[in-house]
Amino acid sequence: MPTISVDQELIDRLMTKHGYQHDIDYLADNLPLLGTDIDRCDTKTLDIEIFPNRPDLLSGETLSRAIRNFIHRAKATPNLDIKAGDIELIVDSELKEIRPIILGAVVRGVNPGRTPIESDAFIKSLMDHQEKLHFALGRGRKRASIGVHDLNNIKPPFLVKAVSSETCFTPLAMSGEMSIKQILQEHPKGVDYAHLLDGFDKYPVIIDADDKILSFPPIINGAHTTVTPETTDFFIDVTGWDYRSCEACLMLIAMQLEEYGGTIESVKVTGCDGTIEHLPNGEAIEHKLPRKLLNGLLGDTLQESQISTAINRMGGSLISNDEDFISLAMPRWRFDILHPVDLVEDIAIGHGYENLGTDIAKSPMTAVPRIDNNILRRIRDSMQGLGMMQIQSLTLSNDHDQFELMRWNNVGEVTRITNPITIDHTLLRQYLTPGLLRLLSSNRHHDLPQNVYELGTVVRDHHNSTRLAFLVAERSGGFAAVRGRIQAFLRDLGAQEYQISPLPDNDGPWLAGRAAKVSVNGIHVGCFGELDPKVAEQFELKVPLNGAEFSVDQILLAIPDPV
């Protein structure tokens, strides 16, 4: 969850401007009810964790707007006040295949502060807000990227077109011109985000009426548009591939500037497909909430006044209320409202979970133990008795860790992520050992021995199953040591007869001739051995390792539960 640090003086200034008294203790007691976690709240700073579903709270300015509604019961304004502007932004048709969504807005009359300290804090807050939105909504600038410019240093109308890699301009934080090719290879921001433009032979730029490049999205702005403490009029551009993400980013940056006395003006945007929009669109979105859904999930019937008060605290307003549906107006920048259930959650938060009342179960619902409850408990007891520390790693993994490095084949079909956001998390794991190796790799600076185990879920052929794996990093350990642990483990589980037989070479991550499989009552339950140093080196581990991986489902079949 992203954490924001807000100067209490800023919140006090914004609250006073709107006629509300800022009480730190009252804030600390009531803000968690909005669904946030406060890490620190004193006379100087508010450090607060914002849940990913509320990107509209990622700046001190937009947070203070929500505080006024939620804590001080200010009348909510789900519609954004936007004045018609005369600036035009035209997008060339070539952008359709390069970066098709281009939005713009203007904010005039911003007062960044009365003192240099306040002005510097304003610019820092604006930059921090941009980067947090790039992370939360922009997915690392892929879905949406934001540019903020000093409007007085650029001349409208603006044109967005595709240019070659030899096109030159002076990027932000540089004193001389660079070509787009140089920027992608040498500029820090270019190096960080060049992958977003991989495979293109033309690149998007925004130019003004004087043919000056003011932005090269999603990489860097032009140096001459830099925002300074003297900037009062702003031009905002947002580009990307996801319209809702881009629209929310545009409105949230505009709202942040509005808190400093700015007036938001619309921009006439002619899209790459020829459609014309006047943006941003400040009208709230009307949602229909089935009353049956609300009553069923909350377990209570709220009166119209209670619903109105609750949704006002969350920044929306009640339009109408009848027997079947409740019509609500919610701000367009509330990116998280995707389903009527999200509206029920907002009403519950606004009303207060503590005010929903209490009830008792209408029928006895005695729990039944899971079939594997006893065996899981006994496995944990055995592992802890052997001096192992339990860990829990991510269920998401990748082919390289699961199969290529470990020399294991996939079992049945692999359950893959349709739209992975990182190459490290592309599938649901089939083995636990790679996660243990990643953990030991991260802790290789700690003293030996290190004994860890995991009892967790894997997904094989699209079905969940439970497995056990352990690894021991120790200087004196070998096959005899791990065999002793396996014998103790099987004894703890009550295995009367079992067979230990050699494993073929390269069957898993084990060292040739130093690995074995375990069968109980003719059922193969797992394997163990010393880890091949070649495998360990792939995880930057140079210490002797031994371990094992077992199927708990097979253990259940092979060993009768004495309990």
Long-range contacts (C-beta under 8 A, 24 or more apart in sequence): 1-37, 1-49, 1-50, 1-51, 1-52, 2-49, 2-50, 2-52, 2-58, 2-132, 2-135, 2-136, 3-39, 3-47, 3-48, 3-49, 3-50, 4-47, 4-48, 4-50, 4-57, 4-58, 4-59, 4-60, 4-63, 4-128, 4-132, 5-45, 5-46, 5-47, 6-45, 6-46, 6-47, 6-48, 6-60, 6-63, 7-44, 7-45, 7-46, 7-60, 7-121, 8-42, 8-43, 8-44, 8-45, 8-46, 9-44, 10-60, 10-61, 10-64, 10-121, 10-125, 11-46, 11-60, 11-63, 11-64, 11-67, 14-60, 14-61, 14-64, 14-259, 15-64, 15-67, 15-68, 15-72, 18-68, 18-74, 20-68, 20-72, 20-74, 26-71, 27-67, 27-71, 30-70, 30-71, 31-67, 31-70, 31-71, 33-70, 33-349, 33-352, 34-66, 34-70, 34-349, 35-349, 52-136, 53-336, 54-336, 55-132, 55-133, 55-136, 55-137, 55-248, 55-252, 55-335, 55-336, 56-248, 56-252, 56-331, 56-333, 56-334, 56-335, 58-129, 58-132, 58-133, 58-136, 58-252, 59-125, 59-128, 59-129, 59-132, 59-252, 59-256, 60-125, 61-125, 61-129, 61-255, 61-256, 61-259, 61-260, 62-129, 62-252, 62-255, 62-256, 62-259, 64-259, 65-255, 65-259, 65-315, 66-315, 69-312, 69-313, 69-314, 69-315, 70-313, 70-314, 70-350, 73-309, 73-312, 73-313, 75-312, 76-311, 76-312, 76-313, 76-314, 76-315, 76-316, 76-317, 78-284, 78-315, 78-316, 78-317, 78-329, 78-330, 78-331, 79-282, 79-283, 79-284, 79-329, 79-331, 80-251, 80-254, 80-255, 80-264, 80-280, 80-282, 80-331, 80-332, 80-333, 81-258, 81-264, 81-282, 82-264, 82-265, 82-266, 82-280, 82-281, 82-282, 83-263, 83-264, 83-265, 83-266, 84-265, 84-266, 84-278, 85-265, 85-266, 85-267, 85-268, 86-268, 87-156, 87-157, 87-158, 87-235, 87-265, 87-267, 87-268, 88-156, 88-157, 88-158, 88-267, 88-268, 88-269, 88-270, 89-157, 89-158, 89-159, 89-160, 89-206, 89-237, 89-267, 89-268, 89-269, 89-270, 90-157, 90-158, 90-159, 90-160, 90-270, 91-160, 91-269, 91-270, 91-271, 91-272, 92-159, 92-160, 92-161, 92-162, 92-272, 93-272, 93-273, 93-274, 94-161, 94-162, 94-202, 94-272, 95-160, 95-161, 95-162, 95-204, 95-272, 96-272, 96-273, 98-162, 98-200, 98-202, 98-203, 98-204, 99-204, 99-217, 99-218, 99-239, 99-240, 99-241, 100-241, 100-271, 100-272, 101-144, 101-238, 101-239, 101-240, 101-241, 101-242, 101-243, 101-246, 102-160, 102-206, 102-237, 102-238, 102-239, 102-269, 102-271, 102-272, 103-237, 103-238, 103-239, 103-246, 103-247, 103-250, 103-269, 103-279, 103-280, 104-158, 104-235, 104-236, 104-237, 104-238, 104-250, 104-267, 104-269, 104-279, 105-235, 105-236, 105-250, 105-251, 105-253, 105-254, 105-264, 105-265, 105-266, 105-267, 105-279, 105-280, 106-151, 106-233, 106-234, 106-235, 106-236, 106-264, 106-265, 106-266, 106-267, 107-233, 107-234, 107-236, 107-254, 107-257, 107-258, 107-262, 107-263, 107-264, 107-265, 108-151, 108-232, 108-233, 108-234, 108-262, 108-263, 108-265, 109-232, 109-233, 109-261, 109-262, 109-263, 110-231, 110-232, 110-233, 110-234, 110-257, 110-260, 110-261, 110-262, 111-232, 111-260, 111-261, 112-229, 112-231, 112-232, 112-260, 113-229, 116-229, 119-229, 120-229, 122-229, 122-260, 123-227, 123-228, 123-229, 125-256, 126-227, 126-253, 126-256, 126-257, 129-252, 129-253, 129-256, 130-253, 133-249, 133-252, 133-253, 137-245, 137-248, 137-249, 137-335, 138-218, 138-240, 138-245, 138-249, 139-245, 139-421, 140-193, 140-196, 141-193, 141-196, 141-218, 141-240, 142-196, 142-218, 142-240, 142-241, 143-240, 143-241, 143-242, 143-245, 143-246, 144-238, 144-239, 144-240, 144-241, 144-242, 144-245, 144-246, 144-248, 144-249, 145-217, 145-218, 145-238, 145-239, 145-240, 146-236, 146-237, 146-238, 146-249, 146-250, 146-253, 147-206, 147-214, 147-215, 147-217, 147-221, 147-225, 147-236, 147-237, 147-238, 147-239, 148-221, 148-227, 148-234, 148-235, 148-236, 148-253, 149-214, 149-215, 149-221, 149-225, 149-227, 149-234, 149-235, 149-236, 149-237, 150-225, 150-226, 150-227, 150-228, 150-231, 150-233, 150-234, 150-235, 151-233, 151-234, 151-235, 152-231, 152-232, 152-233, 153-224, 153-225, 154-208, 154-212, 154-214, 154-224, 154-225, 154-235, 155-208, 155-209, 155-210, 155-212, 156-208, 156-209, 156-235, 157-208, 157-209, 158-206, 158-207, 158-208, 158-209, 158-214, 158-235, 158-237, 159-206, 159-207, 159-208, 160-204, 160-205, 160-206, 160-207, 160-239, 161-204, 161-205, 161-207, 162-202, 162-203, 162-204, 162-205, 163-202, 163-203, 163-205, 164-201, 164-202, 164-203, 165-201, 165-203, 167-203, 167-205, 167-213, 169-205, 169-212, 169-213, 169-216, 169-222, 170-222, 170-223, 170-224, 171-216, 171-219, 171-220, 171-221, 171-222, 171-223, 172-220, 172-221, 172-222, 172-223, 172-226, 173-223, 174-223, 175-223, 180-205, 180-216, 183-216, 183-219, 183-220, 184-219, 187-219, 187-220, 189-219, 189-220, 190-219, 190-220, 193-218, 193-219, 194-219, 204-239, 206-237, 234-262, 244-335, 245-335, 247-279, 247-280, 247-281, 247-332, 247-333, 248-332, 248-333, 248-335, 250-279, 250-280, 251-280, 251-282, 251-332, 251-333, 252-333, 254-280, 255-333, 280-332, 281-332, 282-332, 283-332, 284-316, 284-317, 284-329, 284-330, 284-331, 284-332, 285-329, 285-330, 285-331, 285-332, 285-337, 286-319, 286-327, 286-328, 286-329, 287-327, 287-328, 287-329, 287-330, 287-337, 287-340, 287-343, 288-325, 288-326, 288-327, 288-340, 289-325, 289-326, 289-327, 289-328, 289-340, 289-343, 289-344, 290-324, 290-325, 290-326, 290-340, 291-322, 291-323, 291-324, 291-325, 291-326, 292-324, 293-340, 293-341, 293-344, 294-326, 294-343, 294-344, 294-347, 297-341, 297-344, 297-348, 298-344, 298-347, 298-348, 298-356, 299-356, 299-357, 299-359, 300-356, 300-357, 302-347, 302-351, 306-351, 307-347, 307-351, 309-350, 309-351, 310-346, 310-347, 310-348, 310-349, 310-350, 310-351, 311-343, 311-346, 311-347, 311-350, 312-350, 313-349, 313-350, 314-346, 314-347, 314-349, 314-350, 316-346, 371-556, 372-466, 372-552, 372-556, 374-561, 374-563, 375-493, 375-552, 375-555, 375-556, 375-559, 375-561, 376-455, 376-466, 376-552, 378-492, 378-493, 378-563, 379-455, 379-468, 379-493, 379-552, 379-555, 380-455, 381-492, 382-488, 382-489, 382-492, 382-493, 383-453, 383-455, 383-468, 383-470, 383-489, 385-488, 385-492, 386-451, 386-470, 386-485, 386-488, 386-489, 387-451, 388-451, 388-452, 388-453, 388-470, 389-451, 389-452, 389-453, 390-452, 390-453, 390-454, 390-455, 391-435, 391-436, 391-439, 391-452, 391-453, 391-454, 392-454, 392-456, 393-432, 393-435, 393-436, 393-438, 393-439, 393-454, 393-456, 394-425, 394-429, 394-435, 395-428, 395-429, 395-456, 395-457, 395-458, 395-459, 396-424, 396-425, 396-426, 396-427, 396-428, 396-429, 397-424, 397-425, 397-426, 397-427, 397-428, 397-429, 397-434, 397-435, 398-423, 398-424, 398-425, 398-426, 398-427, 399-426, 399-427, 401-434, 401-438, 402-427, 402-429, 402-430, 402-431, 402-434, 405-434, 405-509, 405-535, 405-538, 405-539, 406-431, 406-433, 406-434, 406-508, 406-509, 406-535, 407-506, 407-507, 407-508, 407-509, 407-535, 408-508, 408-509, 411-460, 411-461, 412-460, 412-461, 412-462, 413-461, 413-462, 415-459, 415-462, 428-458, 428-459, 429-458, 429-459, 430-458, 430-459, 430-460, 431-458, 431-467, 431-469, 431-549, 432-456, 432-458, 432-467, 432-468, 432-469, 432-549, 433-469, 433-471, 433-509, 433-547, 433-549, 436-469, 436-470, 436-471, 436-547, 437-471, 437-535, 437-536, 437-539, 437-541, 438-539, 440-471, 440-473, 440-539, 440-541, 440-545, 441-539, 441-540, 441-541, 444-540, 444-541, 444-543, 448-473, 448-474, 448-475, 448-543, 449-473, 449-474, 449-475, 449-477, 450-474, 455-552, 465-551, 465-552, 465-553, 466-551, 466-552, 466-553, 467-549, 467-550, 467-551, 467-552, 468-526, 468-548, 468-549, 468-550, 468-552, 469-547, 469-548, 469-549, 469-550, 470-547, 470-548, 471-531, 471-545, 471-546, 471-547, 472-545, 472-546, 472-547, 473-541, 473-543, 473-544, 473-545, 474-543, 474-544, 474-546, 475-543, 475-544, 477-530, 477-544, 477-545, 477-546, 478-514, 478-530, 478-544, 478-546, 479-514, 479-515, 479-529, 479-530, 479-546, 481-546, 482-528, 482-529, 482-530, 482-546, 482-547, 482-548, 483-516, 483-528, 485-548, 486-518, 486-528, 486-548, 490-518, 490-520, 493-555, 493-559, 494-559, 494-560, 494-562, 495-520, 495-558, 495-559, 497-521, 503-527, 503-529, 509-535, 518-550, 519-558, 520-555, 520-558, 520-559, 521-558, 521-559, 522-558, 523-554, 523-557, 523-558, 524-554, 525-550, 525-551, 525-554, 525-555, 525-558, 526-550, 526-551, 526-554, 526-555
